[in-house]
């Protein structure tokens, strides 16, 4: 795929590739782990619950309140972006 991009061919998958900064890689990995805990209903995916995020913080021994607050914000923003992406792709009734 990279060869095609270097040759000037369209590569939609590479164009959409997400870049994760090294110092936030742990947040991205946590998000992927937490995404597995989300509930799925007939109306679609539900947001990751705060209780799941809290349990993750406990499990990973994230004890600092400011770090937990930042973590909650990061996960919430990523979750809203992913759910928005899913919503745009859902067939309209």
DSSP file (Angstrom, degrees, kcal/mol; ACC not computed):
  #  RESIDUE AA STRUCTURE BP1 BP2  ACC     N-H-->O    O-->H-N    N-H-->O    O-->H-N    TCO  KAPPA ALPHA  PHI   PSI    X-CA   Y-CA   Z-CA
    1    1 A X     >        0   0    0      0, 0.0     4,-1.9     0, 0.0     5,-0.1   0.000 360.0 360.0 360.0 -41.5    0.0    0.0    0.0
    2    2 A X  H  >  +     0   0    0      1,-0.2     4,-2.8     2,-0.2     5,-0.2   0.873 360.0  56.8 -64.2 -35.4    2.9    2.4    0.8
    3    3 A X  H  > S+     0   0    0      1,-0.2     4,-1.6     2,-0.2    -1,-0.2   0.907 106.6  49.8 -61.1 -40.7    4.4    1.6   -2.5
    4    4 A X  H  4>S+     0   0    0      2,-0.2     5,-3.0     1,-0.2     4,-0.3   0.894 110.8  49.3 -64.0 -39.7    1.2    2.8   -4.2
    5    5 A X  H ><5S+     0   0    0     -4,-1.9     3,-1.3     1,-0.2    -2,-0.2   0.912 110.2  50.2 -65.8 -42.1    1.2    6.0   -2.2
    6    6 A X  H 3<5S+     0   0    0     -4,-2.8    -1,-0.2     1,-0.3    -2,-0.2   0.812 108.3  53.7 -66.2 -28.2    4.8    6.7   -3.0
    7    7 A X  T 3<5S-     0   0    0     -4,-1.6    -1,-0.3    -5,-0.2    -2,-0.2   0.472 123.8-105.3 -84.3  -1.4    3.9    6.1   -6.7
    8    8 A X  T < 5S+     0   0    0     -3,-1.3    -3,-0.2     1,-0.3     2,-0.2   0.559  72.7 142.1  92.0   8.5    1.1    8.7   -6.5
    9    9 A X      < -     0   0    0     -5,-3.0    -1,-0.3    -6,-0.2     2,-0.1  -0.560  61.4 -95.6 -81.5 148.0   -1.8    6.2   -6.4
   10   10 A X        -     0   0    0     -2,-0.2     2,-0.2     1,-0.1    -1,-0.1  -0.400  40.3-178.9 -63.6 135.8   -4.8    6.9   -4.2
   11   11 A X     >  +     0   0    0      1,-0.1     4,-2.1    -2,-0.1     3,-0.4  -0.693   6.4 177.9-136.6  80.9   -4.6    5.2   -0.9
   12   12 A X  H  > S+     0   0    0     -2,-0.2     4,-1.5     1,-0.2     5,-0.1   0.848  80.2  56.6 -55.7 -38.0   -7.7    6.0    1.2
   13   13 A X  H  4 S+     0   0    0      1,-0.2     4,-0.3     2,-0.2    -1,-0.2   0.914 110.8  43.2 -63.5 -41.7   -6.7    3.7    4.1
   14   14 A X  H >4 S+     0   0    0     -3,-0.4     3,-0.8     1,-0.2    -1,-0.2   0.835 108.8  58.8 -72.0 -31.1   -3.4    5.6    4.5
   15   15 A X  H 3< S+     0   0    0     -4,-2.1    -1,-0.2     1,-0.2    -2,-0.2   0.814 110.0  43.5 -65.7 -29.1   -5.1    8.9    4.1
   16   16 A X  T 3< S+     0   0    0     -4,-1.5    -1,-0.2    -3,-0.2    -2,-0.2   0.419  84.2 131.8 -94.5  -0.1   -7.3    8.1    7.1
   17   17 A X    <   -     0   0    0     -3,-0.8     2,-0.4    -4,-0.3    -3,-0.1  -0.260  54.0-131.9 -59.4 135.2   -4.5    6.7    9.3
   18   18 A X        -     0   0    0      2,-0.0     2,-0.6     0, 0.0    -1,-0.1  -0.727  10.1-145.3 -90.6 135.6   -4.5    8.1   12.8
   19   19 A X        -     0   0    0     -2,-0.4     2,-0.5     2,-0.0    -2,-0.0  -0.899  12.7-163.2-100.4 125.6   -1.2    9.4   14.2
   20   20 A X        -     0   0    0     -2,-0.6     5,-0.1     2,-0.0     2,-0.1  -0.941  18.9-127.6-110.9 122.6   -0.9    8.8   18.0
   21   21 A X    >   -     0   0    0     -2,-0.5     3,-1.9     1,-0.1     4,-0.4  -0.401  22.6-119.0 -66.3 144.0    1.7   10.9   19.8
   22   22 A X  G >  S+     0   0    0      1,-0.3     3,-1.2     2,-0.2     4,-0.4   0.856 111.9  55.0 -53.8 -41.6    4.1    8.7   21.9
   23   23 A X  G 3  S+     0   0    0      1,-0.3    -1,-0.3     2,-0.1     3,-0.1   0.614 113.3  43.2 -73.6  -9.3    3.1   10.3   25.2
   24   24 A X  G X> S+     0   0    0     -3,-1.9     4,-1.8     1,-0.1     3,-0.6   0.286  81.0 101.8-113.8   7.9   -0.6    9.5   24.6
   25   25 A X  H <> S+     0   0    0     -3,-1.2     4,-2.5    -4,-0.4     5,-0.2   0.874  78.4  57.8 -59.4 -37.3   -0.1    6.0   23.3
   26   26 A X  H 3> S+     0   0    0     -4,-0.4     4,-2.0     1,-0.2    -1,-0.2   0.844 105.0  51.3 -62.6 -33.1   -1.2    4.6   26.6
   27   27 A X  H <> S+     0   0    0     -3,-0.6     4,-2.6     2,-0.2    -1,-0.2   0.917 109.9  49.0 -69.7 -42.8   -4.5    6.5   26.3
   28   28 A X  H  X S+     0   0    0     -4,-1.8     4,-2.2     2,-0.2    -2,-0.2   0.914 111.9  48.5 -61.9 -43.2   -5.1    5.1   22.8
   29   29 A X  H  X S+     0   0    0     -4,-2.5     4,-1.9     1,-0.2    -1,-0.2   0.888 111.6  50.0 -64.5 -38.9   -4.4    1.5   24.1
   30   30 A X  H  X S+     0   0    0     -4,-2.0     4,-3.2    -5,-0.2     5,-0.2   0.909 108.9  52.8 -64.3 -42.1   -6.8    2.1   27.0
   31   31 A X  H  X S+     0   0    0     -4,-2.6     4,-2.2     1,-0.2    -2,-0.2   0.911 108.5  49.1 -60.9 -43.1   -9.4    3.3   24.6
   32   32 A X  H  X S+     0   0    0     -4,-2.2     4,-0.7     2,-0.2    -1,-0.2   0.891 114.0  46.6 -65.4 -37.2   -9.1    0.2   22.5
   33   33 A X  H >< S+     0   0    0     -4,-1.9     3,-0.8     1,-0.2     4,-0.2   0.931 114.3  46.8 -67.6 -45.1   -9.4   -2.0   25.6
   34   34 A X  H >< S+     0   0    0     -4,-3.2     3,-1.9     1,-0.2     4,-0.4   0.798  99.2  69.1 -68.4 -28.6  -12.4    0.0   27.0
   35   35 A X  H >< S+     0   0    0     -4,-2.2     3,-1.1     1,-0.3    -1,-0.2   0.817  90.9  62.6 -60.5 -29.4  -14.2   -0.1   23.6
   36   36 A X  T << S+     0   0    0     -3,-0.8    -1,-0.3    -4,-0.7    -2,-0.2   0.677  98.3  56.9 -68.5 -16.4  -14.7   -3.8   24.1
   37   37 A X  T <  S+     0   0    0     -3,-1.9    -1,-0.2    -4,-0.2    -2,-0.2   0.530  81.1 113.1 -92.3  -6.1  -16.7   -3.1   27.2
   38   38 A X    <   -     0   0    0     -3,-1.1     2,-0.3    -4,-0.4    10,-0.1  -0.342  68.1-120.7 -69.1 147.2  -19.3   -0.9   25.5
   39   39 A X        -     0   0    0      8,-0.4     7,-2.7    -2,-0.0     2,-0.5  -0.633  18.9-149.2 -86.0 145.2  -22.8   -2.1   25.2
   40   40 A X  E     +A   45   0A   0     -2,-0.3     5,-0.2     5,-0.2     2,-0.2  -0.970  18.5 178.9-116.7 126.8  -24.4   -2.5   21.8
   41   41 A X  E >   -A   44   0A   0      3,-2.6     3,-1.7    -2,-0.5     0, 0.0  -0.650  48.2 -95.1-116.0 175.1  -28.1   -2.1   21.4
   42   42 A X  T 3  S+     0   0    0      1,-0.3     3,-0.1    -2,-0.2    -1,-0.0   0.813 126.9  56.1 -60.9 -28.3  -30.4   -2.3   18.4
   43   43 A X  T 3  S-     0   0    0      1,-0.3    -1,-0.3     0, 0.0     2,-0.3   0.546 122.7 -97.9 -81.3  -6.8  -30.0    1.5   18.0
   44   44 A X  E <   -A   41   0A   0     -3,-1.7    -3,-2.6     2,-0.0    -1,-0.3  -0.759  64.4 -15.2 124.9-170.8  -26.3    1.1   17.9
   45   45 A X  E     -A   40   0A   0     -2,-0.3     2,-0.3    -5,-0.2    -5,-0.2  -0.411  58.0-141.8 -71.5 143.1  -23.2    1.4   20.1
   46   46 A X        -     0   0    0     -7,-2.7     3,-0.1     1,-0.1    -1,-0.1  -0.689  29.4 -91.5-100.1 157.0  -23.5    3.0   23.4
   47   47 A X        -     0   0    0     -2,-0.3    -8,-0.4     1,-0.1     2,-0.3  -0.259  49.0 -92.9 -62.9 155.0  -20.8    5.3   25.0
   48   48 A X        -     0   0    0     27,-0.1    -1,-0.1   -10,-0.1   -10,-0.1  -0.543  51.7-116.1 -65.7 131.2  -18.2    3.7   27.3
   49   49 A X     >  -     0   0    0     -2,-0.3     4,-1.8     1,-0.1     3,-0.3  -0.373   6.5-126.8 -75.8 150.5  -19.6    4.0   30.8
   50   50 A X  H  > S+     0   0    0      1,-0.2     4,-2.8     2,-0.2     5,-0.2   0.853 111.8  59.3 -61.6 -34.5  -17.9    6.1   33.4
   51   51 A X  H  > S+     0   0    0      1,-0.2     4,-2.4     2,-0.2    -1,-0.2   0.866 104.2  50.0 -65.0 -34.6  -17.9    3.1   35.7
   52   52 A X  H  > S+     0   0    0     -3,-0.3     4,-2.1     2,-0.2    -1,-0.2   0.901 111.4  48.2 -67.6 -40.5  -15.9    1.1   33.1
   53   53 A X  H  X S+     0   0    0     -4,-1.8     4,-2.3     2,-0.2    -2,-0.2   0.912 111.9  50.0 -65.4 -42.1  -13.4    4.0   32.9
   54   54 A X  H  X S+     0   0    0     -4,-2.8     4,-2.4     1,-0.2    -2,-0.2   0.925 109.9  50.3 -61.1 -45.1  -13.2    4.1   36.7
   55   55 A X  H  X S+     0   0    0     -4,-2.4     4,-2.7     1,-0.2    -1,-0.2   0.885 109.2  52.0 -61.6 -38.5  -12.6    0.3   36.9
   56   56 A X  H  X S+     0   0    0     -4,-2.1     4,-2.7     2,-0.2    -1,-0.2   0.921 108.6  50.5 -63.4 -43.5   -9.8    0.7   34.3
   57   57 A X  H  <>S+     0   0    0     -4,-2.3     5,-2.9     1,-0.2     4,-0.4   0.908 112.2  47.5 -60.7 -41.9   -8.2    3.4   36.4
   58   58 A X  H ><5S+     0   0    0     -4,-2.4     3,-1.0     3,-0.2    -2,-0.2   0.938 113.0  48.1 -63.4 -46.9   -8.4    1.2   39.5
   59   59 A X  H 3<5S+     0   0    0     -4,-2.7    -2,-0.2     1,-0.3    -1,-0.2   0.892 117.0  41.5 -61.1 -41.8   -7.0   -1.8   37.6
   60   60 A X  T 3<5S-     0   0    0     -4,-2.7    -1,-0.3    -5,-0.2    -2,-0.2   0.365 111.9-120.2 -90.7   5.3   -4.1    0.2   36.2
   61   61 A X  T < 5 +     0   0    0     -3,-1.0     2,-1.1    -4,-0.4    -3,-0.2   0.884  50.4 163.8  57.0  44.4   -3.5    2.0   39.5
   62   62 A X      < +     0   0    0     -5,-2.9    -1,-0.2     1,-0.2    -2,-0.1  -0.801   7.8 157.5 -88.5  97.3   -4.1    5.5   38.0
   63   63 A X        +     0   0    0     -2,-1.1     2,-0.2    -3,-0.1    -1,-0.2   0.721  31.0 102.5-100.4 -25.4   -4.6    7.2   41.4
   64   64 A X     >  -     0   0    0     -3,-0.2     4,-2.4     1,-0.2     5,-0.2  -0.448  63.6-145.5 -66.9 125.5   -3.8   10.8   40.8
   65   65 A X  H  > S+     0   0    0     -2,-0.2     4,-2.4     1,-0.2     5,-0.2   0.876  98.0  49.8 -62.3 -39.3   -7.1   12.7   40.6
   66   66 A X  H  > S+     0   0    0      2,-0.2     4,-2.4     1,-0.2    -1,-0.2   0.905 111.4  48.9 -66.6 -40.2   -5.9   15.2   37.9
   67   67 A X  H  > S+     0   0    0      2,-0.2     4,-2.6     1,-0.2    -2,-0.2   0.890 111.4  50.2 -65.7 -38.6   -4.6   12.3   35.8
   68   68 A X  H  X S+     0   0    0     -4,-2.4     4,-2.7     2,-0.2    -2,-0.2   0.908 110.2  50.2 -64.2 -41.9   -7.9   10.5   36.1
   69   69 A X  H  X S+     0   0    0     -4,-2.4     4,-2.0     2,-0.2    -2,-0.2   0.924 112.6  46.1 -63.6 -44.1   -9.8   13.7   35.1
   70   70 A X  H  X S+     0   0    0     -4,-2.4     4,-2.8     2,-0.2    -2,-0.2   0.922 112.3  51.6 -62.2 -43.7   -7.6   14.1   32.1
   71   71 A X  H  X S+     0   0    0     -4,-2.6     4,-2.8     1,-0.2     5,-0.3   0.912 108.3  51.2 -59.9 -44.6   -8.0   10.4   31.2
   72   72 A X  H  X S+     0   0    0     -4,-2.7     4,-2.4     1,-0.2    -1,-0.2   0.900 111.4  48.3 -59.9 -41.9  -11.8   10.7   31.5
   73   73 A X  H  X S+     0   0    0     -4,-2.0     4,-2.5     2,-0.2     5,-0.2   0.929 112.3  48.3 -64.5 -45.8  -11.7   13.7   29.1
   74   74 A X  H  X S+     0   0    0     -4,-2.8     4,-2.5     2,-0.2     5,-0.2   0.948 114.8  44.3 -59.7 -50.1   -9.5   11.9   26.6
   75   75 A X  H  X S+     0   0    0     -4,-2.8     4,-2.7     1,-0.2    -1,-0.2   0.911 113.2  51.8 -64.0 -42.0  -11.6    8.8   26.6
   76   76 A X  H  X S+     0   0    0     -4,-2.4     4,-2.5    -5,-0.3    -1,-0.2   0.907 111.5  46.2 -61.2 -43.1  -14.8   10.8   26.4
   77   77 A X  H  X S+     0   0    0     -4,-2.5     4,-2.1     2,-0.2    -1,-0.2   0.914 114.4  47.1 -67.2 -42.6  -13.6   12.8   23.4
   78   78 A X  H  X S+     0   0    0     -4,-2.5     4,-2.4    -5,-0.2    -2,-0.2   0.907 112.8  50.7 -64.1 -40.2  -12.3    9.7   21.6
   79   79 A X  H  X S+     0   0    0     -4,-2.7     4,-2.8    -5,-0.2     5,-0.2   0.919 109.7  48.7 -64.9 -44.7  -15.6    7.9   22.3
   80   80 A X  H  X S+     0   0    0     -4,-2.5     4,-2.3     1,-0.2    -1,-0.2   0.892 111.5  51.0 -63.3 -38.1  -17.8   10.7   21.0
   81   81 A X  H  X S+     0   0    0     -4,-2.1     4,-2.0     2,-0.2    -2,-0.2   0.923 112.6  45.5 -64.9 -43.3  -15.6   10.9   17.8
   82   82 A X  H  X S+     0   0    0     -4,-2.4     4,-2.5     2,-0.2    -2,-0.2   0.926 113.5  48.5 -66.9 -43.9  -16.0    7.2   17.2
   83   83 A X  H  X S+     0   0    0     -4,-2.8     4,-2.4     1,-0.2    -1,-0.2   0.874 110.5  52.4 -64.6 -35.6  -19.7    7.1   17.9
   84   84 A X  H  X S+     0   0    0     -4,-2.3     4,-2.0    -5,-0.2    -1,-0.2   0.893 108.8  50.4 -63.8 -39.9  -20.1   10.1   15.6
   85   85 A X  H  X S+     0   0    0     -4,-2.0     4,-1.3     2,-0.2    -2,-0.2   0.930 111.4  48.0 -62.2 -46.5  -18.2    8.2   12.9
   86   86 A X  H  X S+     0   0    0     -4,-2.5     4,-1.0     1,-0.2     3,-0.3   0.909 109.7  53.4 -60.0 -42.2  -20.5    5.2   13.4
   87   87 A X  H >< S+     0   0    0     -4,-2.4     3,-0.5     1,-0.2    -1,-0.2   0.888 106.2  52.0 -62.8 -40.1  -23.6    7.4   13.3
   88   88 A X  H 3< S+     0   0    0     -4,-2.0    -1,-0.2     1,-0.2    -2,-0.2   0.821 111.4  48.0 -65.5 -30.5  -22.6    8.9    9.9
   89   89 A X  H 3< S+     0   0    0     -4,-1.3    -1,-0.2    -3,-0.3    -2,-0.2   0.600  87.3 106.6 -87.4 -11.9  -22.1    5.5    8.4
   90   90 A X  S << S-     0   0    0     -4,-1.0     2,-0.1    -3,-0.5    -3,-0.0  -0.447  80.3-109.1 -69.2 137.1  -25.4    4.1    9.7
   91   91 A X        -     0   0    0     -2,-0.2     2,-0.2     1,-0.1    -1,-0.1  -0.426  34.0-121.3 -63.9 138.7  -28.1    3.7    7.0
   92   92 A X              0   0    0      1,-0.1    -1,-0.1    -2,-0.1    -3,-0.0  -0.566 360.0 360.0 -80.5 144.9  -30.9    6.2    7.3
   93   93 A X              0   0    0     -2,-0.2    -1,-0.1     0, 0.0    -2,-0.1   0.438 360.0 360.0 -89.5 360.0  -34.4    4.9    7.8
